[in-house]
């Protein structure tokens, strides 16, 4: 069976797992060594991503021995034990070894003939999961991946998710990117290749409010090629001071100002501009050719969350506990790095006293920063949201419908700019190895910066590697989402019957207004 080089297939490694594998393959003796990876997988319109989940190191002379037809081989017992492990846990199987060399690598003829003898049988045992092999040199990676549907695919790239993004391919030849004069000043920092990486990236922003709109502005002006924006809400008068790109007309003040009848204010809120529409407007004014994909929905709904599987990076700028739950699951289940960013202005309702004001930036990687492990998702918080009254909206930045929480654009900007910088330096490889990891918290009242080292629980069912964990499983397990048809719907105030004609007229006027705004 011939390999199909044009079907894109990649593999993603958490940094700690990759470092363990690399140290095993290259201990300094110049010899070959072997291992097995158990992998999850996800297939989308962009291709298939393999997700390194479990690593099994083969012991030299015991599990990895002189070959019968080649130099070295994994023993039959070692292969049998780990293909059964993969079968029993719904995972794919990859045999791993190394060759000499530095910047290029390929399978030998003996390697390929071994694959052709053994992998059809392994496919049968794996029950529909992919099987294959990886071979490393010091700075290169090649792969031969077999699928149940008959495809045999050449691996295009490996990605290692750590302090910075590292990439490996069969050859380390540098591809020279074309120069874009529009981004001349910023490409002087990270080069034309860095600008090309931004252009090729697909980034998701969950929440298009105060922090999210700033992120969209930054990402589009940096030149990110594809930005997905997820938000179910519409612009309100109280949003105008902090949503970048919003205009007074977006909130329909004629209908929504205080003192208007409740039904009229409700109608105005239903007809006001969607936040994702404002986001699309922002991207339109950027100097780059940005594909902004607006998704007017809630990330906790399965049809929305599943679209984020294609992302290279995610930003969480929505502060509901359920949004955190889904974001955290996407990071660990699909090995997609992300950052949760936001600001907090606690004010005592009784006395008006201001508490600890802060802006937070929390990187969440497959290896660190799990929101469950660090108490940023709690079962009590999830339960409270689940039983909230029907009038309470899922992503509103308030604790009570009648008493809005304080929010200031400058505090949001601190969180958004640090998050965008973290993404930028991570992507283009400018992060220094000694850089501090973990969360940051800017506290303006004391002009202080606090660093927080995230905790990690090995038994965590999100980021741990236990059999029950969702870590690296890809499409092999369900996300903690809900179907909109099964979720409760908030009851909207109904207008008096006598106002039906007025509502129809206002709806038509609103459509005209949206058309006019969209063409300016």
N, C-alpha and C positions, 0 to 999 in steps of 0.2 A: 504494500500500500504506500503510494507516494505521499510525501508531506505537502501541505497546502500553505505556501508562504504568504499568501495574500489575505488569509483569514487572521485578523489580529487577535493575538493571545498574549497576555502578560501575567506576571506573578508579583504579588505584593508580600513583603516581609515586614513584620514588626522588627524593630532594630535589635532588641535583645535576643530574639530567636536567631536572627541572621548572624549576629556576632558570635553566638555559640557555635553555629554551623561553620562559620569561616575559620574560627580558631581550631576546630576539629580537622578541617580539610587542609589547613596550612599551618601545622605546628612548627615548621622550620626544618623538617627532615627531607624535603624534596620528593617525598613519595606520594602515592595515591592513597586516598582514604574514602570511606563510604558512609552513607546515611540514608534514611528514609524520611520523607515529609508526608504527613497527613494533611490534606488540603480541603478547604471549601471552594466553592465556585459561584460566580454570578455571570450571567450572560445578558447583555443589553445590546442596544443598537450600535454601541461603540466596540463591541467584541466580547471576548470572554476574559474575565480576570480570575486567576487562581489565587487563593488566599492561604498563606502558610499558617497552619494552626498548631500542629504537634510535630516535634522533632525527635527522631530516634537515631542515636549515634551508633554506628556499627563498630564493634571492637576489633581492632587489628588482630589478625591471626585466629579469631574465633568466629566473628560474624562476617568479616571481610577477608577473604583468603585468596591464594593464587588461583587464577581462572583456568578452566578446562580448555577454553578456546580464545581467551584473551589474557591480559596481564593480571587483573584482579576481578573478583566477583563477590556479590553478596551471597551468603549461604542460602540453601533452600529453606532451612528452618527459619532464618531471619525474615526472608521474604514472605513465607507462609504466615508467620505470626502477625506481621504488620499489614498484609493485605486483608487478613481477617479482622484486624482492629478497624481498618478503614471501612470495610463492609458493615461491621456491626454498628458503627457510629455514623454511617451515611456520609463518608468522606472519600475524597479521591486519594490516589497513591502516586508518589513520585520517588523514584530511586535517584540518589545523588552521589556523584563522585567528582574528583578533580583531575585535571591534567596539568602538565608543566606549562610554562609560558606566562606572559604578563597581560598583554592588551588584546589578545584574540584567543578564541577557543572554538573547537568544533568536535563533534563525536567522531570517533574512529570508525573504520569499517567494521571492526569486531563489535563495537558498541551497537551500531545500527542493526547488524545481523542478530545480535542478542535480543534487541527490542522486537524484531519481527518474529522470532521464535516464541518469545514469552508473553508479549502484551495482549494478544488476542485472548489467551486463557485468563490473564489477570482482569481484563474487561468483563468477562463473564462472572468472575468472583465479585467484582466491585459493584455489581447491581446498578449499572447505569452511570456511575461516577467516572470521571476521567482518570486515566493512568498515564504514566510517562516517565521521563527522566530529565535530569538537569546535569550539566557538566560545567564546572567552573575553572577558569584560570584566575590569577590574582585580581585582574581588573576587568574580567569579561564573564559572560554567562550565556550558555546556549541551552535550548530545551526542545524536546521531541514529545509532543502531547497527543494522546490518542483518546477519541471520544466514542461513545456508544453508537452514535449515528453514522459511524464510518469515517469521520474526519480524522485526519492526522495532521497536526498543525505545528509549524515551526514557531517557537517562542520568540516574540518580538523584543521583549524588555522585562527586566526585573526592577522593582522599586523597593527601596528600603526606607521605611518611615521612622525617622529619628529627629534629632535636633535640626538637621537639614535633610532635604530629600536627596537621596542618592539613587543613581540609575546605573544599571548594567545591561549590556547587550552583547551579541557575539563578537563585536569589534568595538573598540573604544575610539574609533576614528571620529574626530571632531567635525560636526556638520556646521559649516559657516552660514549663519543666517544673514539675510539681507538687511540693510540699514534702513530705518524708518526715521526720516528727519523730524517728524512730529514729536518723537520721543527722544530727541538727541540728548537733552539735559539729563534725563533719568538713566538712559542707557550708558552714559559716562560712568555711572556707578556700577551697574551690573552687566553691561555689555549688550551687544546685539543679540547674542544667544539667550541672555536672560529675558530680553524683550520678547523673543520668539516663544519662550516657555510661557510667559504670561498670555500671549496671543493664543496658544494651544490649550490653555487651561479651561476647565469647566468648573465653576464655583457656584455654590448654593448659599443664599442668604435667607434664613428663616426669620421672618419678621421685617416689615418695611416701615417701622415707626421711627422713633427718635434715633436710636443707634443704627438700625438697619438702613435708613435712608442715607446716613453719612457713609456707611460702608459701601453702598451702591455707588455713591458719588466717587469715592476713592478708587474703588476697583475699576470702574469704567474709565476713569482718567489715567489709571496706571496702564490700561490696555488689555485687561483680561478679556479673552475672546468670547466666552459664553457665561452669562450670569443668569442663574435661575433664582427668581424671587418668589417667596411663598408668604402670603398673608391673606386672611379672609376678610379683613376689615376695610372700612371706608373712612375718609378724612372727616374729622369733626373740628369744631371751632377751637377746642382746647389743644388740638394737635398742631395748629398752624405755627406756633412759636418754635417747634422743634423738628418738624418733618421737612427736610431739605427738598426744595423743589415744589412745595405745596403753595397754593395761592388762595386768597380769601374765597374766591368763587367756588373752589373745590368743596368747601364745607356748606354751601348754600345757606349763608347767614340769614337771608330773607325768610327762610322757613324754620331755621333751627335755633335762633336766638332765644334767650330766656324770655318768658312771658307769652310766647306763642302757645296755642292749644297743644295738648300732649299729642293728639293724633297728627297734627301738622308737623311737629318736631320729629315725630317718629318717621313720617313720610320723608322729610328732608334728609334724615340720616340714611334712609334706604336708597335715596337717589343721589347722594353725594358721591364724589369721585372715589374710586377704589385706590387704596394705597399702592397697589401694584401698577396702576395706571400712572401714578406720579413717578414711580420708579422707572417706568419705560420712558417717560419724558426726560428724566435725568440722563439716562443713557443716550438718548437722542442727541443731547448737547455735548457729549464727550468727543474728544478728537479722534477716537479710535472707532473701528468698525466692530462695535459690540453687538453680539446677539443677546438681547435681554429677553428672557422667557418668563413672562408673568404668569403666576399660578394663583388664582384667586380662590384659595382653599386653605384648609387647616392641616398642618403637618401631621396631626394625630389621626387623620383619616388615611386608610390604607392606600387608596388610589393616588394620594398626593405623596406620601412617604416613599412609595416604591419608585417614584421618579428620581429620587435623590441618589439611588444606587449608582448612577452614572457619574457622580461628582468626583472631582479630584480633591476638593477641599470644601468644608462647610463652615458657615458662621451661624451661631444661634444668637439672635437678637430679639427673641420673644421669651417672656419670663414666666410662662405658666409651667407648673410642675409636669404636666403631661407633655408639653413640647420638649422639656429637658429629657424626659424619659425616652421619647422617640429618637431625638438627636443622639443621646448617649448610646442607644442600641445600634443606630446606623454606624457610628464610629467603630464599635467593637465587632459587630456582626459582619460588616463589609470592609473593615480596615480602611476607613476613610478618615483622615485627620480633620480636626475642627477646632474651633475656638468659641467659647461662650463669653459674650461681652455684654456689659450693662452697667448701670449706675443705680445707686440707692440713696434716697433722701428720707430717712425716717423722721417723722414729726409726731410728737405725742398729741393725740386728738384732744385730750382734756386740757393740757397746759400750753400747747403750742411750742414746747421746747424741742429744739433740733438735736437729733442724736448724731451718730457717727456717719457722716456723709462720705461716700466713696464711689470710685469708678473701678470696676473689676475687669480683668482680662484673664480668662482661664483656658489655656490650651488643653485639649482633650485628645490624646493620641492613643493608639491601641496599647501602648506600653505604660501610659501614665495619665493621671488626671481624671479617672473614672468618676462621674458625678455621683453614682451610687456609693462608691467607697468613701467619698469625701462629704457625705451627708447633705449634698445639694439636691438630692431626690430623696424623699421620705415616703413611707407608706401612709403616714397620717396626712401628709400634704396631698398625695394623690387621692386619698379617700375624701378629703375635704372638697377638692375640686369636683370629684365625681358626684357628690350629693348636693352641690351648690344649687341655688334656686334657678329656675328656668330663665329668669331675666338676666342672669349674670353671664357676660360674654367671656369666652374662653381665654382670649389673649389680651384682655384689658389690663393695663398697668395700674390697677387699683385694688384695694382690699374691700371696698364697699362702693356700690354704685353711686351713692350720694356724697361720698367723701373721697375725691380723687387724690392719689398720691402725688407728691411734688416731683417735678421732672424739669431739668434745665439742660439746654442744648450744649452748653460748654462741658458739663460733666459727661454727657453722652459722647462728645467729641474726643475726650481723653480715652475712653474705652475703645471707641471705634478706630482711632488712629493707631493705638498700640496694637490692636488686633490685626489691622491691615499691614502694619510693619512686620509683625511676627510672621504672617503669611508670606509676605514678599521676601524676607530674608531666608525663610525656610525653603521657598521654592527655588530661588536662584543660587543657593548654596553659600551665602555670605555669613551665615551664623557661625560664630567661633565655637570651637569645641568646649571651651571652658565657660560658655555662657550659662547663666543660672537657668535652671529648669523650673517648671511649676507655675503657680498662679501669682498674679500681682494685684495689689490693691492700692490705688492712689487716694490719699485722704487729704483733701484740700484745706480743711480747717486747721490742721497741724503741719501742713506742707510736708507730709511724710509719705514714704513709699514702703509698703509692707510686702515681703515675699512669703509665700506659703508653699511648703513642700507637700505635694499631694500624697495621700496614703493609698495603699493598694492591699486588698484582701485576696490572698491566693484562692480562697474559696468562693469569691464573687461569681455569681452566675451571669454577669455581664462581661467582665474583663478577665476572669480566671480561665484556666485551661482544663477544668474538670469536665467530666462527661456531660454535666447538666448545663454547661455554659454555652451561651450563644456565640462566643468569641470565634471569629474566623469562619463561621458556618455558611456565610453567604445566603444563597437561596435555599439552603437546607433546613431552615427553620423560619417561623413566622415572626414578623416584627410586632411589637406591642402596640398595635394600632387598632382602630375600630372602623367598621363600615358605616358610612353616613346613614344608610338606610336603617341601621340598628341603633344609632345614637339618638338621644332625645333632642328635640328641636325646641328652641326658645319660642315662647308665645309672644307674638308682636301685638302691640295695642292696635285695635281695629278702629278705623275711621267711621264716623257716623254715615249712614247710608246716603244722606242728603249731600254728602261731599264727594260722591263717586265721580261726578262730572269734573269737579275741581281737580281731583287726583289724576284723572285721565289727561287733563290739560297740562298739569304740572309735569306729568311723566313725559309728555311730548316735548315740552319746553326743556326738560332736563336732557333729553336725547340730543336736542339741537345744541344745548350748551356744551355737552361733552364733545360733540362733533367740532364745534368752534374752537374749544380749548385744544383739542387734539391736532388741529391744523395750524395753530399759532406757534 
